């Protein structure tokens, strides 16, 4: 019978850094027993292990404004506060990416110290929907680009 484990980073972040299916039980401080369903869930790599629980990442998306002029000059700055339920920054080491989709077009935004920032502008009026793609909790924000400003 296989034994499933999540390997936890020992650098203080407590992030899941590996998943293993082993032939027998192991006793190691960085290896936490998990279920077969957890082993099959690749999103477990974005969790932290705290006090015996896997804590999922969270995101809060905000914008400095939600209506901009269709002049190619006016901008909206969208901020993603990326942390988990314990408010621990998800991207404290700055080496992970957030995938953001704007009306179906995807782009990568770097997360640093728990924050990712995206700036949008357009010359085309319309509604633009900004959505996170690779996070456990999907966030969506609507930005209106108008000729009326």
N, CA, C and O atoms as a GROMACS GRO file, in nm:
protein
  596
    1UNK      N    1   0.085  -0.118   0.000
    1UNK     CA    2   0.000   0.000   0.000
    1UNK      C    3   0.089   0.124   0.000
    1UNK      O    4   0.178   0.135   0.084
    2UNK      N    5   0.066   0.218  -0.094
    2UNK     CA    6   0.153   0.336  -0.101
    2UNK      C    7   0.129   0.432   0.017
    2UNK      O    8   0.021   0.439   0.075
    3UNK      N    9   0.235   0.503   0.048
    3UNK     CA   10   0.231   0.606   0.151
    3UNK      C   11   0.255   0.740   0.082
    3UNK      O   12   0.353   0.755   0.009
    4UNK      N   13   0.167   0.836   0.105
    4UNK     CA   14   0.176   0.966   0.039
    4UNK      C   15   0.224   1.070   0.140
    4UNK      O   16   0.181   1.072   0.256
    5UNK      N   17   0.315   1.157   0.092
    5UNK     CA   18   0.373   1.259   0.179
    5UNK      C   19   0.386   1.392   0.106
    5UNK      O   20   0.408   1.397  -0.015
    6UNK      N   21   0.372   1.499   0.183
    6UNK     CA   22   0.406   1.633   0.136
    6UNK      C   23   0.536   1.671   0.205
    6UNK      O   24   0.548   1.658   0.326
    7UNK      N   25   0.632   1.718   0.126
    7UNK     CA   26   0.756   1.766   0.185
    7UNK      C   27   0.742   1.915   0.212
    7UNK      O   28   0.703   1.991   0.124
    8UNK      N   29   0.773   1.955   0.335
    8UNK     CA   30   0.756   2.092   0.379
    8UNK      C   31   0.893   2.160   0.385
    8UNK      O   32   0.989   2.102   0.435
    9UNK      N   33   0.901   2.282   0.334
    9UNK     CA   34   1.025   2.359   0.339
    9UNK      C   35   1.064   2.384   0.484
    9UNK      O   36   0.979   2.416   0.567
   10UNK      N   37   1.189   2.369   0.513
   10UNK     CA   38   1.238   2.389   0.649
   10UNK      C   39   1.303   2.527   0.666
   10UNK      O   40   1.373   2.551   0.765
   11UNK      N   41   1.280   2.619   0.571
   11UNK     CA   42   1.341   2.752   0.579
   11UNK      C   43   1.255   2.853   0.654
   11UNK      O   44   1.287   2.972   0.655
   12UNK      N   45   1.147   2.807   0.716
   12UNK     CA   46   1.060   2.897   0.791
   12UNK      C   47   0.932   2.933   0.720
   12UNK      O   48   0.838   2.980   0.783
   13UNK      N   49   0.925   2.913   0.587
   13UNK     CA   50   0.804   2.947   0.513
   13UNK      C   51   0.698   2.838   0.528
   13UNK      O   52   0.578   2.864   0.511
   14UNK      N   53   0.740   2.716   0.559
   14UNK     CA   54   0.650   2.601   0.573
   14UNK      C   55   0.571   2.570   0.446
   14UNK      O   56   0.464   2.510   0.452
   15UNK      N   57   0.624   2.611   0.330
   15UNK     CA   58   0.558   2.582   0.203
   15UNK      C   59   0.576   2.437   0.164
   15UNK      O   60   0.677   2.375   0.197
   16UNK      N   61   0.476   2.384   0.094
   16UNK     CA   62   0.487   2.250   0.037
   16UNK      C   63   0.580   2.260  -0.082
   16UNK      O   64   0.555   2.336  -0.176
   17UNK      N   65   0.689   2.184  -0.079
   17UNK     CA   66   0.787   2.190  -0.188
   17UNK      C   67   0.798   2.059  -0.265
   17UNK      O   68   0.868   2.051  -0.366
   18UNK      N   69   0.729   1.956  -0.217
   18UNK     CA   70   0.735   1.829  -0.287
   18UNK      C   71   0.623   1.736  -0.244
   18UNK      O   72   0.571   1.746  -0.133
   19UNK      N   73   0.585   1.647  -0.334
   19UNK     CA   74   0.486   1.544  -0.305
   19UNK      C   75   0.549   1.410  -0.342
   19UNK      O   76   0.612   1.396  -0.447
   20UNK      N   77   0.532   1.311  -0.254
   20UNK     CA   78   0.595   1.181  -0.277
   20UNK      C   79   0.499   1.067  -0.253
   20UNK      O   80   0.413   1.072  -0.165
   21UNK      N   81   0.516   0.964  -0.334
   21UNK     CA   82   0.447   0.837  -0.312
   21UNK      C   83   0.558   0.736  -0.282
   21UNK      O   84   0.640   0.706  -0.369
   22UNK      N   85   0.561   0.686  -0.159
   22UNK     CA   86   0.669   0.599  -0.117
   22UNK      C   87   0.616   0.459  -0.086
   22UNK      O   88   0.496   0.441  -0.061
   23UNK      N   89   0.705   0.360  -0.090
   23UNK     CA   90   0.662   0.222  -0.068
   23UNK      C   91   0.640   0.190   0.079
   23UNK      O   92   0.571   0.094   0.112
   24UNK      N   93   0.698   0.269   0.168
   24UNK     CA   94   0.681   0.244   0.311
   24UNK      C   95   0.676   0.375   0.388
   24UNK      O   96   0.707   0.481   0.333
   25UNK      N   97   0.638   0.368   0.514
   25UNK     CA   98   0.632   0.490   0.596
   25UNK      C   99   0.771   0.547   0.622
   25UNK      O  100   0.870   0.473   0.627
   26UNK      N  101   0.778   0.678   0.638
   26UNK     CA  102   0.904   0.745   0.672
   26UNK      C  103   0.882   0.831   0.796
   26UNK      O  104   0.771   0.874   0.826
   27UNK      N  105   0.990   0.853   0.865
   27UNK     CA  106   0.986   0.941   0.982
   27UNK      C  107   1.089   1.050   0.958
   27UNK      O  108   1.209   1.030   0.974
   28UNK      N  109   1.038   1.166   0.919
   28UNK     CA  110   1.124   1.279   0.885
   28UNK      C  111   1.046   1.406   0.916
   28UNK      O  112   0.929   1.416   0.880
   29UNK      N  113   1.108   1.502   0.982
   29UNK     CA  114   1.039   1.624   1.023
   29UNK      C  115   0.984   1.706   0.909
   29UNK      O  116   0.892   1.786   0.929
   30UNK      N  117   1.039   1.689   0.788
   30UNK     CA  118   0.990   1.769   0.676
   30UNK      C  119   0.887   1.695   0.592
   30UNK      O  120   0.834   1.750   0.495
   31UNK      N  121   0.857   1.570   0.626
   31UNK     CA  122   0.761   1.489   0.550
   31UNK      C  123   0.633   1.473   0.630
   31UNK      O  124   0.634   1.423   0.743
   32UNK      N  125   0.521   1.516   0.571
   32UNK     CA  126   0.390   1.511   0.637
   32UNK      C  127   0.302   1.413   0.562
   32UNK      O  128   0.286   1.425   0.440
   33UNK      N  129   0.243   1.315   0.631
   33UNK     CA  130   0.153   1.221   0.563
   33UNK      C  131   0.031   1.294   0.505
   33UNK      O  132  -0.026   1.382   0.570
   34UNK      N  133  -0.007   1.256   0.384
   34UNK     CA  134  -0.125   1.314   0.318
   34UNK      C  135  -0.208   1.202   0.258
   34UNK      O  136  -0.164   1.087   0.252
   35UNK      N  137  -0.327   1.236   0.213
   35UNK     CA  138  -0.415   1.139   0.149
   35UNK      C  139  -0.380   1.125   0.001
   35UNK      O  140  -0.305   1.206  -0.053
   36UNK      N  141  -0.432   1.023  -0.063
   36UNK     CA  142  -0.411   1.004  -0.206
   36UNK      C  143  -0.471   1.121  -0.284
   36UNK      O  144  -0.414   1.165  -0.384
   37UNK      N  145  -0.587   1.172  -0.240
   37UNK     CA  146  -0.651   1.287  -0.308
   37UNK      C  147  -0.563   1.411  -0.297
   37UNK      O  148  -0.549   1.486  -0.394
   38UNK      N  149  -0.503   1.434  -0.180
   38UNK     CA  150  -0.413   1.549  -0.166
   38UNK      C  151  -0.290   1.531  -0.255
   38UNK      O  152  -0.242   1.628  -0.314
   39UNK      N  153  -0.239   1.410  -0.264
   39UNK     CA  154  -0.124   1.381  -0.349
   39UNK      C  155  -0.155   1.413  -0.496
   39UNK      O  156  -0.068   1.461  -0.568
   40UNK      N  157  -0.277   1.387  -0.540
   40UNK     CA  158  -0.317   1.410  -0.679
   40UNK      C  159  -0.347   1.558  -0.707
   40UNK      O  160  -0.366   1.595  -0.822
   41UNK      N  161  -0.351   1.641  -0.604
   41UNK     CA  162  -0.386   1.782  -0.617
   41UNK      C  163  -0.260   1.868  -0.629
   41UNK      O  164  -0.197   1.899  -0.528
   42UNK      N  165  -0.222   1.905  -0.753
   42UNK     CA  166  -0.101   1.984  -0.774
   42UNK      C  167  -0.107   2.121  -0.707
   42UNK      O  168  -0.002   2.181  -0.681
   43UNK      N  169  -0.226   2.172  -0.678
   43UNK     CA  170  -0.235   2.303  -0.615
   43UNK      C  171  -0.183   2.299  -0.472
   43UNK      O  172  -0.164   2.405  -0.411
   44UNK      N  173  -0.162   2.180  -0.416
   44UNK     CA  174  -0.106   2.170  -0.281
   44UNK      C  175   0.031   2.238  -0.274
   44UNK      O  176   0.075   2.277  -0.166
   45UNK      N  177   0.099   2.251  -0.388
   45UNK     CA  178   0.229   2.319  -0.390
   45UNK      C  179   0.219   2.467  -0.350
   45UNK      O  180   0.320   2.526  -0.313
   46UNK      N  181   0.103   2.525  -0.357
   46UNK     CA  182   0.088   2.666  -0.319
   46UNK      C  183   0.042   2.682  -0.174
   46UNK      O  184   0.020   2.795  -0.129
   47UNK      N  185   0.027   2.572  -0.101
   47UNK     CA  186  -0.018   2.576   0.038
   47UNK      C  187   0.102   2.587   0.133
   47UNK      O  188   0.216   2.557   0.097
   48UNK      N  189   0.072   2.630   0.256
   48UNK     CA  190   0.168   2.624   0.367
   48UNK      C  191   0.113   2.525   0.469
   48UNK      O  192  -0.008   2.503   0.477
   49UNK      N  193   0.203   2.467   0.546
   49UNK     CA  194   0.163   2.372   0.650
   49UNK      C  195   0.185   2.439   0.785
   49UNK      O  196   0.299   2.464   0.824
   50UNK      N  197   0.076   2.468   0.857
   50UNK     CA  198   0.084   2.540   0.984
   50UNK      C  199   0.002   2.468   1.089
   50UNK      O  200  -0.117   2.442   1.070
   51UNK      N  201   0.066   2.436   1.200
   51UNK     CA  202  -0.001   2.372   1.313
   51UNK      C  203  -0.087   2.253   1.272
   51UNK      O  204  -0.200   2.238   1.319
   52UNK      N  205  -0.034   2.168   1.184
   52UNK     CA  206  -0.104   2.047   1.145
   52UNK      C  207  -0.209   2.065   1.036
   52UNK      O  208  -0.283   1.972   1.005
   53UNK      N  209  -0.215   2.186   0.976
   53UNK     CA  210  -0.315   2.213   0.871
   53UNK      C  211  -0.248   2.269   0.746
   53UNK      O  212  -0.149   2.342   0.754
   54UNK      N  213  -0.304   2.233   0.630
   54UNK     CA  214  -0.260   2.292   0.505
   54UNK      C  215  -0.341   2.420   0.484
   54UNK      O  216  -0.464   2.416   0.479
   55UNK      N  217  -0.272   2.534   0.472
   55UNK     CA  218  -0.336   2.665   0.460
   55UNK      C  219  -0.329   2.708   0.313
   55UNK      O  220  -0.220   2.724   0.259
   56UNK      N  221  -0.446   2.726   0.246
   56UNK     CA  222  -0.445   2.763   0.104
   56UNK      C  223  -0.409   2.909   0.084
   56UNK      O  224  -0.426   2.991   0.174
   57UNK      N  225  -0.359   2.943  -0.035
   57UNK     CA  226  -0.331   3.083  -0.065
   57UNK      C  227  -0.460   3.160  -0.087
   57UNK      O  228  -0.563   3.103  -0.125
   58UNK      N  229  -0.454   3.288  -0.063
   58UNK     CA  230  -0.568   3.377  -0.084
   58UNK      C  231  -0.519   3.492  -0.173
   58UNK      O  232  -0.399   3.511  -0.189
   59UNK      N  233  -0.611   3.565  -0.228
   59UNK     CA  234  -0.574   3.687  -0.300
   59UNK      C  235  -0.686   3.787  -0.284
   59UNK      O  236  -0.804   3.752  -0.281
   60UNK      N  237  -0.647   3.912  -0.274
   60UNK     CA  238  -0.743   4.021  -0.270
   60UNK      C  239  -0.703   4.116  -0.382
   60UNK      O  240  -0.592   4.170  -0.382
   61UNK      N  241  -0.794   4.135  -0.478
   61UNK     CA  242  -0.764   4.223  -0.591
   61UNK      C  243  -0.832   4.357  -0.568
   61UNK      O  244  -0.949   4.364  -0.532
   62UNK      N  245  -0.755   4.465  -0.588
   62UNK     CA  246  -0.810   4.599  -0.576
   62UNK      C  247  -0.754   4.685  -0.688
   62UNK      O  248  -0.651   4.653  -0.747
   63UNK      N  249  -0.822   4.796  -0.715
   63UNK     CA  250  -0.778   4.887  -0.820
   63UNK      C  251  -0.789   5.030  -0.770
   63UNK      O  252  -0.875   5.061  -0.688
   64UNK      N  253  -0.700   5.116  -0.819
   64UNK     CA  254  -0.706   5.257  -0.778
   64UNK      C  255  -0.827   5.328  -0.839
   64UNK      O  256  -0.869   5.432  -0.789
   65UNK      N  257  -0.883   5.271  -0.946
   65UNK     CA  258  -1.008   5.319  -1.006
   65UNK      C  259  -1.059   5.210  -1.099
   65UNK      O  260  -0.983   5.121  -1.138
   66UNK      N  261  -1.185   5.216  -1.134
   66UNK     CA  262  -1.242   5.111  -1.220
   66UNK      C  263  -1.296   5.166  -1.352
   66UNK      O  264  -1.349   5.091  -1.434
   67UNK      N  265  -1.283   5.296  -1.373
   67UNK     CA  266  -1.322   5.359  -1.500
   67UNK      C  267  -1.206   5.445  -1.547
   67UNK      O  268  -1.154   5.528  -1.473
   68UNK      N  269  -1.165   5.423  -1.674
   68UNK     CA  270  -1.058   5.504  -1.732
   68UNK      C  271  -1.100   5.552  -1.870
   68UNK      O  272  -1.192   5.497  -1.932
   69UNK      N  273  -1.032   5.656  -1.917
   69UNK     CA  274  -1.059   5.712  -2.050
   69UNK      C  275  -0.995   5.625  -2.158
   69UNK      O  276  -0.888   5.567  -2.136
   70UNK      N  277  -1.059   5.618  -2.271
   70UNK     CA  278  -1.008   5.540  -2.385
   70UNK      C  279  -0.912   5.625  -2.466
   70UNK      O  280  -0.931   5.645  -2.586
   71UNK      N  281  -0.807   5.674  -2.400
   71UNK     CA  282  -0.712   5.762  -2.468
   71UNK      C  283  -0.571   5.705  -2.475
   71UNK      O  284  -0.481   5.769  -2.530
   72UNK      N  285  -0.549   5.585  -2.420
   72UNK     CA  286  -0.416   5.525  -2.421
   72UNK      C  287  -0.322   5.587  -2.320
   72UNK      O  288  -0.208   5.542  -2.306
   73UNK      N  289  -0.368   5.689  -2.248
   73UNK     CA  290  -0.285   5.758  -2.148
   73UNK      C  291  -0.331   5.728  -2.006
   73UNK      O  292  -0.250   5.707  -1.916
   74UNK      N  293  -0.463   5.728  -1.986
   74UNK     CA  294  -0.520   5.703  -1.855
   74UNK      C  295  -0.493   5.557  -1.817
   74UNK      O  296  -0.505   5.468  -1.902
   75UNK      N  297  -0.457   5.533  -1.693
   75UNK     CA  298  -0.424   5.397  -1.651
   75UNK      C  299  -0.502   5.358  -1.526
   75UNK      O  300  -0.547   5.444  -1.449
   76UNK      N  301  -0.516   5.231  -1.508
   76UNK     CA  302  -0.568   5.174  -1.384
   76UNK      C  303  -0.459   5.081  -1.330
   76UNK      O  304  -0.404   5.000  -1.404
   77UNK      N  305  -0.430   5.095  -1.201
   77UNK     CA  306  -0.332   5.009  -1.137
   77UNK      C  307  -0.406   4.907  -1.052
   77UNK      O  308  -0.482   4.942  -0.961
   78UNK      N  309  -0.384   4.780  -1.084
   78UNK     CA  310  -0.450   4.671  -1.014
   78UNK      C  311  -0.348   4.603  -0.924
   78UNK      O  312  -0.239   4.566  -0.968
   79UNK      N  313  -0.385   4.589  -0.799
   79UNK     CA  314  -0.295   4.531  -0.700
   79UNK      C  315  -0.355   4.399  -0.651
   79UNK      O  316  -0.472   4.392  -0.615
   80UNK      N  317  -0.272   4.296  -0.650
   80UNK     CA  318  -0.310   4.167  -0.594
   80UNK      C  319  -0.232   4.147  -0.466
   80UNK      O  320  -0.109   4.135  -0.467
   81UNK      N  321  -0.304   4.142  -0.355
   81UNK     CA  322  -0.244   4.113  -0.226
   81UNK      C  323  -0.250   3.962  -0.210
   81UNK      O  324  -0.358   3.905  -0.192
   82UNK      N  325  -0.135   3.898  -0.218
   82UNK     CA  326  -0.127   3.753  -0.223
   82UNK      C  327  -0.075   3.700  -0.091
   82UNK      O  328   0.042   3.714  -0.058
   83UNK      N  329  -0.163   3.639  -0.017
   83UNK     CA  330  -0.123   3.582   0.111
   83UNK      C  331  -0.208   3.459   0.136
   83UNK      O  332  -0.285   3.418   0.050
   84UNK      N  333  -0.194   3.401   0.254
   84UNK     CA  334  -0.280   3.289   0.287
   84UNK      C  335  -0.369   3.330   0.403
   84UNK      O  336  -0.368   3.445   0.446
   85UNK      N  337  -0.446   3.236   0.452
   85UNK     CA  338  -0.543   3.266   0.558
   85UNK      C  339  -0.476   3.315   0.686
   85UNK      O  340  -0.542   3.375   0.771
   86UNK      N  341  -0.347   3.290   0.700
   86UNK     CA  342  -0.272   3.337   0.817
   86UNK      C  343  -0.202   3.470   0.786
   86UNK      O  344  -0.121   3.517   0.866
   87UNK      N  345  -0.232   3.530   0.671
   87UNK     CA  346  -0.174   3.655   0.623
   87UNK      C  347  -0.023   3.647   0.603
   87UNK      O  348   0.047   3.747   0.616
   88UNK      N  349   0.026   3.529   0.571
   88UNK     CA  350   0.166   3.509   0.538
   88UNK      C  351   0.182   3.533   0.389
   88UNK      O  352   0.112   3.470   0.310
   89UNK      N  353   0.272   3.622   0.346
   89UNK     CA  354   0.286   3.648   0.202
   89UNK      C  355   0.317   3.520   0.125
   89UNK      O  356   0.406   3.444   0.160
   90UNK      N  357   0.240   3.500   0.020
   90UNK     CA  358   0.258   3.381  -0.063
   90UNK      C  359   0.389   3.387  -0.140
   90UNK      O  360   0.456   3.285  -0.156
   91UNK      N  361   0.427   3.504  -0.187
   91UNK     CA  362   0.543   3.517  -0.273
   91UNK      C  363   0.655   3.594  -0.205
   91UNK      O  364   0.715   3.682  -0.266
   92UNK      N  365   0.683   3.562  -0.081
   92UNK     CA  366   0.784   3.636  -0.006
   92UNK      C  367   0.921   3.630  -0.073
   92UNK      O  368   1.001   3.723  -0.060
   93UNK      N  369   0.950   3.520  -0.144
   93UNK     CA  370   1.080   3.509  -0.209
   93UNK      C  371   1.081   3.570  -0.348
   93UNK      O  372   1.187   3.578  -0.411
   94UNK      N  373   0.967   3.613  -0.398
   94UNK     CA  374   0.959   3.686  -0.525
   94UNK      C  375   0.984   3.602  -0.648
   94UNK      O  376   0.999   3.658  -0.757
   95UNK      N  377   0.989   3.471  -0.636
   95UNK     CA  378   1.024   3.391  -0.753
   95UNK      C  379   0.906   3.313  -0.811
   95UNK      O  380   0.926   3.217  -0.885
   96UNK      N  381   0.786   3.353  -0.776
   96UNK     CA  382   0.668   3.287  -0.832
   96UNK      C  383   0.587   3.386  -0.915
   96UNK      O  384   0.597   3.507  -0.897
   97UNK      N  385   0.508   3.333  -1.007
   97UNK     CA  386   0.430   3.416  -1.098
   97UNK      C  387   0.282   3.404  -1.070
   97UNK      O  388   0.234   3.301  -1.022
   98UNK      N  389   0.210   3.510  -1.102
   98UNK     CA  390   0.065   3.509  -1.100
   98UNK      C  391   0.022   3.519  -1.246
   98UNK      O  392   0.073   3.602  -1.321
   99UNK      N  393  -0.072   3.436  -1.285
   99UNK     CA  394  -0.125   3.446  -1.421
   99UNK      C  395  -0.256   3.524  -1.412
   99UNK      O  396  -0.346   3.489  -1.337
  100UNK      N  397  -0.262   3.631  -1.491
  100UNK     CA  398  -0.380   3.717  -1.494
  100UNK      C  399  -0.436   3.713  -1.635
  100UNK      O  400  -0.361   3.718  -1.733
  101UNK      N  401  -0.567   3.704  -1.644
  101UNK     CA  402  -0.635   3.702  -1.773
  101UNK      C  403  -0.716   3.830  -1.787
  101UNK      O  404  -0.794   3.864  -1.698
  102UNK      N  405  -0.698   3.900  -1.898
  102UNK     CA  406  -0.776   4.020  -1.928
  102UNK      C  407  -0.854   3.992  -2.055
  102UNK      O  408  -0.798   3.985  -2.164
  103UNK      N  409  -0.987   3.975  -2.039
  103UNK     CA  410  -1.076   3.940  -2.151
  103UNK      C  411  -1.021   3.825  -2.235
  103UNK      O  412  -1.021   3.830  -2.358
  104UNK      N  413  -0.974   3.722  -2.167
  104UNK     CA  414  -0.928   3.602  -2.236
  104UNK      C  415  -0.781   3.600  -2.272
  104UNK      O  416  -0.730   3.494  -2.311
  105UNK      N  417  -0.711   3.712  -2.262
  105UNK     CA  418  -0.568   3.715  -2.292
  105UNK      C  419  -0.491   3.702  -2.161
  105UNK      O  420  -0.512   3.777  -2.067
  106UNK      N  421  -0.401   3.605  -2.158
  106UNK     CA  422  -0.327   3.580  -2.034
  106UNK      C  423  -0.190   3.645  -2.038
  106UNK      O  424  -0.125   3.656  -2.142
  107UNK      N  425  -0.147   3.688  -1.918
  107UNK     CA  426  -0.012   3.739  -1.903
  107UNK      C  427   0.039   3.704  -1.764
  107UNK      O  428  -0.039   3.681  -1.672
  108UNK      N  429   0.169   3.701  -1.751
  108UNK     CA  430   0.234   3.666  -1.624
  108UNK      C  431   0.273   3.793  -1.552
  108UNK      O  432   0.330   3.885  -1.612
  109UNK      N  433   0.243   3.798  -1.422
  109UNK     CA  434   0.279   3.911  -1.338
  109UNK      C  435   0.363   3.856  -1.223
  109UNK      O  436   0.322   3.761  -1.156
  110UNK      N  437   0.480   3.916  -1.198
  110UNK     CA  438   0.568   3.872  -1.090
  110UNK      C  439   0.512   3.916  -0.956
  110UNK      O  440   0.467   4.029  -0.941
  111UNK      N  441   0.514   3.826  -0.858
  111UNK     CA  442   0.476   3.858  -0.722
  111UNK      C  443   0.600   3.878  -0.638
  111UNK      O  444   0.691   3.795  -0.641
  112UNK      N  445   0.606   3.986  -0.561
  112UNK     CA  446   0.719   4.016  -0.475
  112UNK      C  447   0.667   4.060  -0.339
  112UNK      O  448   0.582   4.148  -0.330
  113UNK      N  449   0.719   3.999  -0.235
  113UNK     CA  450   0.680   4.032  -0.097
  113UNK      C  451   0.528   4.029  -0.079
  113UNK      O  452   0.473   4.113  -0.008
  114UNK      N  453   0.462   3.933  -0.142
  114UNK     CA  454   0.319   3.916  -0.124
  114UNK      C  455   0.232   4.008  -0.206
  114UNK      O  456   0.111   4.012  -0.186
  115UNK      N  457   0.291   4.084  -0.300
  115UNK     CA  458   0.216   4.180  -0.381
  115UNK      C  459   0.251   4.160  -0.529
  115UNK      O  460   0.367   4.143  -0.564
  116UNK      N  461   0.149   4.164  -0.614
  116UNK     CA  462   0.168   4.166  -0.759
  116UNK      C  463   0.089   4.286  -0.812
  116UNK      O  464  -0.023   4.310  -0.770
  117UNK      N  465   0.149   4.360  -0.906
  117UNK     CA  466   0.086   4.482  -0.957
  117UNK      C  467   0.079   4.474  -1.109
  117UNK      O  468   0.174   4.433  -1.176
  118UNK      N  469  -0.037   4.515  -1.162
  118UNK     CA  470  -0.061   4.516  -1.306
  118UNK      C  471  -0.120   4.652  -1.341
  118UNK      O  472  -0.212   4.700  -1.274
  119UNK      N  473  -0.068   4.716  -1.447
  119UNK     CA  474  -0.121   4.844  -1.493
  119UNK      C  475  -0.183   4.825  -1.631
  119UNK      O  476  -0.122   4.766  -1.720
  120UNK      N  477  -0.306   4.876  -1.647
  120UNK     CA  478  -0.377   4.863  -1.774
  120UNK      C  479  -0.411   4.999  -1.831
  120UNK      O  480  -0.438   5.095  -1.758
  121UNK      N  481  -0.410   5.006  -1.962
  121UNK     CA  482  -0.456   5.124  -2.036
  121UNK      C  483  -0.513   5.073  -2.168
  121UNK      O  484  -0.482   4.962  -2.211
  122UNK      N  485  -0.598   5.156  -2.232
  122UNK     CA  486  -0.655   5.113  -2.360
  122UNK      C  487  -0.702   5.234  -2.439
  122UNK      O  488  -0.736   5.338  -2.383
  123UNK      N  489  -0.703   5.217  -2.569
  123UNK     CA  490  -0.763   5.317  -2.658
  123UNK      C  491  -0.899   5.270  -2.707
  123UNK      O  492  -0.969   5.343  -2.777
  124UNK      N  493  -0.936   5.146  -2.671
  124UNK     CA  494  -1.062   5.087  -2.714
  124UNK      C  495  -1.163   5.090  -2.599
  124UNK      O  496  -1.138   5.030  -2.494
  125UNK      N  497  -1.278   5.158  -2.617
  125UNK     CA  498  -1.379   5.156  -2.512
  125UNK      C  499  -1.439   5.018  -2.495
  125UNK      O  500  -1.441   4.937  -2.588
  126UNK      N  501  -1.487   4.992  -2.376
  126UNK     CA  502  -1.551   4.864  -2.348
  126UNK      C  503  -1.529   4.822  -2.204
  126UNK      O  504  -1.470   4.894  -2.124
  127UNK      N  505  -1.578   4.702  -2.173
  127UNK     CA  506  -1.560   4.645  -2.041
  127UNK      C  507  -1.448   4.542  -2.048
  127UNK      O  508  -1.444   4.457  -2.137
  128UNK      N  509  -1.358   4.551  -1.952
  128UNK     CA  510  -1.246   4.459  -1.945
  128UNK      C  511  -1.254   4.386  -1.811
  128UNK      O  512  -1.267   4.448  -1.706
  129UNK      N  513  -1.246   4.254  -1.817
  129UNK     CA  514  -1.253   4.172  -1.696
  129UNK      C  515  -1.115   4.115  -1.668
  129UNK      O  516  -1.058   4.041  -1.749
  130UNK      N  517  -1.062   4.150  -1.552
  130UNK     CA  518  -0.931   4.102  -1.509
  130UNK      C  519  -0.957   3.989  -1.410
  130UNK      O  520  -1.032   4.005  -1.314
  131UNK      N  521  -0.893   3.874  -1.434
  131UNK     CA  522  -0.919   3.756  -1.352
  131UNK      C  523  -0.788   3.685  -1.321
  131UNK      O  524  -0.703   3.668  -1.408
  132UNK      N  525  -0.772   3.643  -1.195
  132UNK     CA  526  -0.657   3.560  -1.160
  132UNK      C  527  -0.685   3.418  -1.208
  132UNK      O  528  -0.799   3.372  -1.208
  133UNK      N  529  -0.579   3.349  -1.249
  133UNK     CA  530  -0.597   3.217  -1.307
  133UNK      C  531  -0.536   3.106  -1.222
  133UNK      O  532  -0.600   3.002  -1.203
  134UNK      N  533  -0.417   3.125  -1.169
  134UNK     CA  534  -0.347   3.014  -1.105
  134UNK      C  535  -0.348   3.019  -0.952
  134UNK      O  536  -0.257   2.968  -0.888
  135UNK      N  537  -0.451   3.081  -0.894
  135UNK     CA  538  -0.462   3.086  -0.749
  135UNK      C  539  -0.582   3.005  -0.704
  135UNK      O  540  -0.676   2.984  -0.782
  136UNK      N  541  -0.581   2.959  -0.580
  136UNK     CA  542  -0.692   2.880  -0.528
  136UNK      C  543  -0.822   2.959  -0.529
  136UNK      O  544  -0.927   2.906  -0.565
  137UNK      N  545  -0.815   3.086  -0.489
  137UNK     CA  546  -0.936   3.168  -0.488
  137UNK      C  547  -0.929   3.262  -0.608
  137UNK      O  548  -0.846   3.353  -0.612
  138UNK      N  549  -1.016   3.240  -0.705
  138UNK     CA  550  -1.018   3.325  -0.823
  138UNK      C  551  -1.079   3.459  -0.790
  138UNK      O  552  -1.182   3.467  -0.722
  139UNK      N  553  -1.016   3.564  -0.837
  139UNK     CA  554  -1.066   3.700  -0.820
  139UNK      C  555  -1.095   3.757  -0.958
  139UNK      O  556  -1.022   3.728  -1.053
  140UNK      N  557  -1.200   3.837  -0.969
  140UNK     CA  558  -1.232   3.905  -1.094
  140UNK      C  559  -1.264   4.049  -1.064
  140UNK      O  560  -1.330   4.081  -0.965
  141UNK      N  561  -1.216   4.137  -1.150
  141UNK     CA  562  -1.239   4.281  -1.136
  141UNK      C  563  -1.278   4.336  -1.273
  141UNK      O  564  -1.217   4.302  -1.374
  142UNK      N  565  -1.379   4.422  -1.276
  142UNK     CA  566  -1.423   4.483  -1.402
  142UNK      C  567  -1.368   4.624  -1.412
  142UNK      O  568  -1.379   4.703  -1.318
  143UNK      N  569  -1.308   4.655  -1.528
  143UNK     CA  570  -1.260   4.790  -1.558
  143UNK      C  571  -1.335   4.837  -1.682
  143UNK      O  572  -1.342   4.766  -1.782
  144UNK      N  573  -1.391   4.957  -1.674
  144UNK     CA  574  -1.464   5.016  -1.787
  144UNK      C  575  -1.375   5.121  -1.852
  144UNK      O  576  -1.323   5.211  -1.787
  145UNK      N  577  -1.357   5.106  -1.984
  145UNK     CA  578  -1.283   5.204  -2.062
  145UNK      C  579  -1.387   5.281  -2.144
  145UNK      O  580  -1.463   5.222  -2.222
  146UNK      N  581  -1.391   5.412  -2.124
  146UNK     CA  582  -1.499   5.490  -2.182
  146UNK      C  583  -1.449   5.611  -2.261
  146UNK      O  584  -1.341   5.664  -2.235
  147UNK      N  585  -1.530   5.652  -2.358
  147UNK     CA  586  -1.504   5.774  -2.434
  147UNK      C  587  -1.561   5.896  -2.364
  147UNK      O  588  -1.535   6.009  -2.405
  148UNK      N  589  -1.639   5.874  -2.258
  148UNK     CA  590  -1.716   5.980  -2.192
  148UNK      C  591  -1.638   6.058  -2.087
  148UNK      O  592  -1.698   6.144  -2.022
  149UNK      N  593  -1.512   6.034  -2.066
  149UNK     CA  594  -1.438   6.103  -1.959
  149UNK      C  595  -1.377   6.229  -2.008
  149UNK      O  596  -1.311   6.300  -1.932
   0.00000   0.00000   0.00000
